[in-house]
Amino acid sequence: MHWLFRLFNYIAVFALHMLWVVAYFPVFPIFRLWRYFSLESEFGLETNLEEHTKGVVKVVRQVRKWRRNGEKKKMTTGRPGWKSISITKTDKSVYYPINVDLNGIISLEENEVTVTVEPGVMIGQLTRYLFKRGWTIPVVPELDSLSIGGLICGAGLESSSHKYGVLHDTVISYEVVLPDATVVTCSEENDPDLFHAIPGSYGTIGFLTAVTFPLIRAKRFVQIDYRPASSITQFNSMLKTEPNHDFVEAFAYSKNEIVVMFGDMVDTVAPGASVNYINRWYKHIFHNHAHSILKKGRDSYVEYVPLIDYYHRHSRGIFWVFSENFVLLNYSVFLFLFGCMLNPYIPSQRLIPNVAWNFLTSGQVVQDYVVPFKTAQKFYDMADELVHVYPVWLCPVELKRNSTMFRPPGDVDYLDFGFYTYPKADNFHPVKTLEAMEAEVIKCDGFQGLYADCFMSRKQFREMFDTSIYDKVRKSRGCCYAFPDVYDKVGPKSAGLIADT
């Protein structure tokens, strides 16, 4: 009877996948066109200082209107929920919405080696635009439909973060509209407290209207060297012996089965080597591709991929979220026939109604925890016992010594653990287990990504994040009456998870 049950299970899974194909097929061309014009085309992407100023004036007028109307509600951006990457959808009806419709690249200053962009620009738009002109930015978060504003006011890191830090660590300056409707440009040298209060603030300091990044020269390809490891401790030792690669990340497929990937930008491939276009529709989703290389049992395997393919290698499957929910995406035949229908454009997925979205994501753990390398093996062992989630994304981070709420207590290298699938631990509890994880992260002097579920109390939040500069700026700039506290936007009460604040 066991084989009969497995046969029935396979038939049911196949039927569900075919239902997805049939339901999605009529709207597939619409979503593809939407993705092209919103993400891949440069149509309407470039703006100029004059047009940008007009857009900022519109924001200023809305803030002044809020002040004239008696400041009855606290302000927030009017950005619709379907544009958000956050797992939970915040109820914005309790706030006064300010529309910040700023979605262009303002200037590319090649002599000054900088680029200035508006907050609505998506990271995939920016990387494609810059690459065509021979440039890139130091840190490129992996999902191409993430907005610059969201990555700054939240936190964005990637496989170059071991070298450059978190995305906001690379920023030269911000332009922001404050609660008194003034427009301020701040930097490390000019108004440093405001400059350091913006990262992680989730729009509770002011309305971000422009960001200036430094540029670095882009090269055509990334040479990836895949190597096996059996523990976090071994991974750390590998990093110490080879600290100068452009990119470093790892996937853990089980507790002692890890593939480490060292990447370096190059302009040419080695003689006899070919280029792997990893994001083509028929190719295995990247984590499966890396796993297949690990299974070959080699001490080292080198290949070359185009730079843009590398930057957005996790966009196609949103890491392994798609392949965990639609298991046939793990098979070459299904990808060859239907892989072109994968729609990694996150805003289109967030059009799903709240009830359906909650049903589809229920039971999943989607969390990032960043802890010091010195305690990373212990945290990894604990996570294996408490949640037993695999694969796990492992991304080294060098946190910079500054005054943001993410600043480390000392010169310590960190490791980001990304959990993005269903837990398999026997005693997993969707609240108590994650509370225990948060408590351990606090004990380790680490922090978690606030785009996902947060169960901490207000006191624990202040223990995890150093909000001294953030709180100082909120008090001095009149933000306390104008915006909710960051905890009120990302904490459990805002997401309707638990009532404890």
KAKA-V218697 format. One record per run of one state. SS is the DSSP state (H for helix, E for strand, - for the rest). FROM is the first residue (numbers start at 1). TO is the last residue. If there is no record, write none. Layout:
SS_FROM_TO / SS_FROM_TO
This chain:
-_1_1 / H_2_40 / -_41_45 / E_46_46 / -_47_48 / H_49_68 / -_69_74 / E_75_77 / -_78_80 / H_81_83 / -_84_91 / H_92_94 / -_95_95 / E_96_98 / -_99_104 / E_105_109 / -_110_113 / E_114_117 / -_118_121 / E_122_122 / H_123_131 / -_132_134 / E_135_136 / -_137_146 / E_147_147 / H_148_153 / -_154_160 / H_161_164 / -_165_166 / H_167_170 / E_171_177 / -_178_182 / E_183_187 / -_188_191 / H_192_198 / -_199_206 / E_207_214 / -_215_215 / E_216_217 / -_218_220 / E_221_229 / -_230_231 / H_232_241 / -_242_246 / E_247_254 / -_255_256 / E_257_266 / -_267_274 / E_275_275 / -_276_285 / H_286_294 / -_295_300 / E_301_306 / H_307_311 / -_312_320 / H_321_325 / -_326_326 / H_327_330 / -_331_331 / H_332_341 / -_342_345 / H_346_349 / -_350_353 / H_354_361 / -_362_363 / E_364_372 / H_373_386 / -_387_391 / E_392_398 / -_399_412 / E_413_422 / -_423_431 / H_432_443 / -_444_446 / E_447_448 / -_449_457 / H_458_464 / -_465_467 / H_468_476 / -_477_478 / H_479_482 / E_483_483 / -_484_485 / H_486_490 / -_491_491 / H_492_495 / -_496_501
